[in-house]
């Protein structure tokens, strides 16, 4: 699979994450059948600002609920602000109640496969 089509698949999954929920780079990679490619999902998210239609990149965090992608937002605080607008609480760059707002595409999208 070429990089562009992988990025498009990542963006398709991210666009399905409901407002107020988050997922991880690794969960997206696992759903796409490329477990272990969470870093590539991160690269895709770094480029998501160019995607059309828009991608809600604020909803993708690391496996511990950390806002590791915030430095790709301008300003970096924007990631937390966008999550707060959706009702996701963040403290010290970490999502509070991460497990309760975690959206696992392998589980959530299973019905759509």
BAFI-3210 file (N, C-alpha, C; in Angstrom, 3 decimals, decimal comma, padded with zeros to 6 digits):
// residues 113
n [1|2|3|4|5|6|7|8|9|10|11|12|13|14|15|16|17|18|19|20|21|22|23|24|25|26|27|28|29|30|31|32|33|34|35|36|37|38|39|40|41|42|43|44|45|46|47|48|49|50|51|52|53|54|55|56|57|58|59|60|61|62|63|64|65|66|67|68|69|70|71|72|73|74|75|76|77|78|79|80|81|82|83|84|85|86|87|88|89|90|91|92|93|94|95|96|97|98|99|100|101|102|103|104|105|106|107|108|109|110|111|112|113]
n.u [000,849|000,558|001,861|000,093|-002,490|-002,657|-002,639|-005,088|-006,848|-006,440|-007,436|-010,125|-011,001|-010,542|-012,333|-014,676|-014,741|-016,669|-017,704|-016,431|-015,213|-012,195|-009,378|-006,519|-003,281|-002,250|-004,580|-005,930|-004,084|-004,158|-006,831|-006,735|-005,345|-002,645|-001,061|001,351|002,164|001,768|003,292|003,353|000,675|000,727|002,385|000,656|-001,364|000,041|000,043|-002,582|-003,863|-003,972|-005,867|-008,941|-012,248|-012,106|-010,188|-010,795|-008,395|-007,748|-008,862|-007,223|-004,869|-002,035|-001,372|-001,625|-003,306|-002,183|-001,679|000,071|000,269|-000,088|001,702|001,516|-000,575|-001,782|-002,238|-000,312|-001,989|-004,477|-005,351|-006,145|-008,147|-010,044|-010,812|-011,915|-014,140|-015,684|-016,337|-014,409|-012,259|-009,125|-006,050|-002,928|-001,930|-003,012|-005,664|-008,435|-010,180|-009,690|-010,182|-012,964|-013,734|-012,525|-012,457|-012,643|-011,825|-011,841|-013,724|-015,955|-016,489|-016,952|-019,500|-020,026|-018,475]
n.v [-001,176|002,182|005,257|007,475|006,313|004,891|006,989|008,179|006,149|006,206|008,770|008,407|006,702|008,342|010,401|009,185|009,070|009,840|013,098|014,169|011,833|009,845|008,309|006,116|006,244|003,685|002,088|002,791|001,895|-000,879|-001,432|-000,977|-003,135|-003,080|-003,420|-002,166|-000,145|002,330|004,621|005,437|006,115|008,333|009,988|010,356|011,788|014,090|015,291|015,810|018,248|019,104|017,614|016,945|016,098|017,942|016,653|015,523|015,913|016,348|014,342|012,157|010,538|009,526|006,140|006,361|008,414|010,886|014,146|014,042|014,980|017,677|019,688|019,999|021,546|024,873|027,551|025,350|024,870|024,655|022,051|020,963|022,837|022,356|019,745|020,236|021,756|019,736|018,403|016,803|016,259|017,599|017,472|018,716|018,018|015,472|013,210|013,180|010,570|008,749|006,059|005,957|007,652|006,592|005,453|002,659|001,672|-000,947|-002,262|-000,491|-000,078|-002,572|-003,503|-002,310|-003,493]
n.w [000,000|-000,853|000,553|000,364|000,021|002,408|004,272|003,525|004,322|007,081|007,613|006,924|008,967|011,232|010,769|011,501|014,223|016,956|018,159|021,271|021,921|021,846|020,206|019,756|018,156|017,779|017,979|015,666|013,758|014,299|013,632|010,897|010,113|010,258|012,536|014,717|013,167|014,250|014,354|011,700|011,431|013,047|011,468|009,335|010,638|011,224|008,785|008,322|008,258|005,692|004,486|002,757|002,860|006,039|008,841|012,093|013,907|016,564|018,019|018,180|020,068|022,123|023,345|026,058|026,514|026,195|024,826|022,446|019,867|019,912|019,210|016,547|016,077|015,666|017,598|019,814|022,014|020,928|020,349|022,831|023,433|021,402|022,056|024,585|023,854|022,900|025,140|026,297|028,914|029,856|031,526|032,319|029,771|029,417|028,881|030,955|032,538|030,479|029,629|029,642|027,586|025,445|022,136|020,328|017,223|016,220|017,711|017,711|014,997|014,072|013,540|011,152|009,274]
ca.u [000,000|001,377|001,662|-001,097|-003,716|-002,661|-003,077|-006,521|-007,555|-006,374|-008,362|-011,492|-011,295|-010,585|-013,577|-015,777|-014,700|-017,685|-017,304|-016,430|-014,505|-010,832|-008,746|-005,059|-002,591|-002,160|-005,900|-006,205|-003,205|-004,692|-008,063|-006,378|-004,632|-001,208|-000,624|002,776|002,441|001,197|004,115|002,868|-000,594|001,151|002,819|-000,567|-002,041|000,836|-000,309|-004,042|-004,350|-004,123|-006,903|-010,260|-012,776|-011,262|-010,014|-010,769|-007,130|-007,669|-009,418|-006,232|-003,864|-001,232|-002,046|-001,808|-004,183|-001,414|-001,850|001,404|000,208|-000,489|002,654|001,164|-001,684|-001,294|-001,164|-000,383|-003,125|-005,704|-005,803|-006,887|-009,343|-011,019|-011,327|-012,765|-015,402|-016,436|-016,613|-013,315|-011,460|-007,685|-005,256|-001,493|-001,791|-003,488|-007,119|-009,007|-011,159|-009,332|-010,859|-014,399|-013,971|-011,770|-013,236|-011,817|-012,449|-012,013|-014,982|-017,038|-016,785|-017,139|-020,847|-020,077|-017,622]
ca.v [000,000|003,392|006,152|008,318|005,560|004,604|008,222|008,325|005,192|006,755|009,908|007,879|006,215|009,473|011,149|008,436|009,193|010,815|014,211|013,790|010,563|009,862|007,020|006,196|005,915|002,228|001,510|002,993|000,970|-002,236|-001,530|-001,028|-004,378|-002,792|-003,272|-001,872|001,025|003,522|005,775|005,880|006,817|009,652|010,781|010,733|012,839|015,314|015,877|015,823|019,602|019,294|016,701|017,479|016,968|018,081|015,522|015,993|015,373|016,469|013,130|011,075|010,753|008,313|005,044|006,742|009,576|012,133|014,952|014,092|015,668|019,078|020,616|020,142|022,501|026,242|027,285|024,006|024,777|024,462|020,655|020,851|023,670|021,653|018,630|020,804|022,133|018,499|017,829|015,940|016,977|017,397|018,121|018,477|017,367|014,084|013,130|012,665|009,509|008,287|004,800|006,161|008,363|005,912|004,896|001,640|001,409|-002,382|-002,616|000,403|-000,192|-003,976|-003,673|-001,737|-004,269]
ca.w [000,000|-000,871|001,683|000,186|000,277|003,840|004,925|003,265|005,176|008,433|007,690|006,899|010,318|012,164|010,528|012,104|015,683|017,381|019,022|022,677|022,069|021,310|019,977|019,743|016,911|017,709|017,728|014,236|013,035|014,467|012,852|009,474|009,849|010,202|013,924|014,739|012,323|014,885|013,984|010,381|011,692|013,526|010,311|008,603|011,387|011,069|007,485|008,177|008,029|004,246|003,994|002,432|003,916|007,226|009,747|013,485|014,417|018,021|018,623|018,147|021,106|022,284|024,058|027,458|026,577|026,130|023,611|021,849|018,588|020,080|018,601|015,138|016,046|015,771|018,549|020,387|022,951|020,173|020,455|024,088|023,329|020,570|022,855|025,635|023,216|022,700|026,447|026,752|029,901|029,760|032,565|032,103|028,461|029,475|028,942|032,195|032,231|029,133|029,291|029,415|026,320|024,392|021,034|019,667|015,919|016,003|018,371|017,309|013,561|013,766|012,979|009,805|008,358]
c.u [000,895|000,964|000,375|-002,370|-003,800|-003,160|-004,581|-007,338|-007,566|-007,406|-009,811|-011,901|-011,458|-011,867|-014,789|-015,799|-015,733|-017,092|-017,407|-015,757|-013,120|-010,378|-007,241|-004,515|-002,566|-003,486|-006,287|-005,365|-003,745|-005,952|-007,760|-005,589|-003,137|-000,688|000,888|003,140|001,848|001,999|003,683|001,522|-000,278|001,614|001,619|-001,270|-001,281|000,480|-001,810|-004,618|-004,577|-005,288|-008,226|-011,164|-011,879|-011,263|-009,973|-009,561|-007,018|-008,141|-008,463|-005,092|-003,013|-001,946|-002,277|-002,722|-003,458|-001,621|-000,502|001,416|-000,037|000,450|002,431|-000,079|-001,095|-002,393|-001,327|-001,556|-004,444|-006,229|-006,648|-008,178|-010,436|-011,623|-012,276|-014,123|-016,300|-016,746|-015,558|-012,427|-009,994|-007,022|-003,808|-001,246|-002,216|-005,017|-007,545|-010,079|-010,945|-010,101|-012,335|-014,702|-013,241|-012,721|-012,331|-012,450|-012,673|-013,326|-016,137|-017,447|-017,017|-018,491|-020,933|-019,254|-018,444]
c.v [001,240|004,333|006,963|007,547|005,161|005,832|008,415|007,372|005,671|007,872|009,440|007,396|007,387|010,276|010,459|008,530|010,236|011,940|013,748|012,459|010,717|008,441|007,220|005,851|004,403|001,562|001,673|002,021|-000,456|-002,431|-001,678|-002,283|-004,194|-002,524|-003,086|-000,676|002,298|004,777|006,322|006,593|008,219|010,549|011,243|011,882|014,159|016,045|016,074|017,210|019,908|018,488|017,422|016,292|016,964|016,823|016,066|015,421|015,451|015,199|011,947|011,427|009,495|007,315|005,329|007,953|010,904|012,837|015,131|014,827|017,156|020,068|020,783|021,024|023,885|027,123|025,887|023,803|024,486|023,029|020,472|021,659|022,977|020,467|019,139|021,208|020,914|017,798|016,872|016,766|016,579|018,134|017,725|017,651|015,896|014,099|012,498|011,649|008,952|007,026|005,008|006,905|007,705|005,242|003,947|001,288|-000,079|-002,861|-001,809|000,240|-001,626|-004,223|-003,201|-002,530|-005,250]
c.w [000,000|000,255|001,556|000,491|001,754|004,607|004,731|004,136|006,627|008,572|007,684|008,285|011,281|011,983|011,159|013,631|016,101|018,223|020,471|022,955|021,458|021,044|019,946|018,368|016,713|017,423|016,256|013,413|013,115|013,629|011,363|009,115|009,742|011,614|013,941|013,877|012,919|014,561|012,618|010,509|012,188|012,399|009,499|009,309|011,300|009,780|007,305|007,948|006,556|003,672|003,759|002,128|005,159|008,108|011,178|014,237|015,935|018,717|018,604|019,092|021,243|023,189|025,534|027,622|026,563|024,789|022,927|020,512|018,692|019,402|017,104|014,965|016,218|016,350|019,158|021,356|022,246|020,286|021,716|024,038|022,516|021,315|023,938|025,074|022,990|024,026|026,968|027,691|029,798|030,913|032,339|030,838|028,453|029,609|030,261|031,796|030,831|028,738|028,982|028,116|025,151|023,405|020,274|018,330|015,654|016,608|017,781|015,842|013,122|013,088|011,546|008,812|007,542]
res [x|x|x|x|x|x|x|x|x|x|x|x|x|x|x|x|x|x|x|x|x|x|x|x|x|x|x|x|x|x|x|x|x|x|x|x|x|x|x|x|x|x|x|x|x|x|x|x|x|x|x|x|x|x|x|x|x|x|x|x|x|x|x|x|x|x|x|x|x|x|x|x|x|x|x|x|x|x|x|x|x|x|x|x|x|x|x|x|x|x|x|x|x|x|x|x|x|x|x|x|x|x|x|x|x|x|x|x|x|x|x|x|x]
***
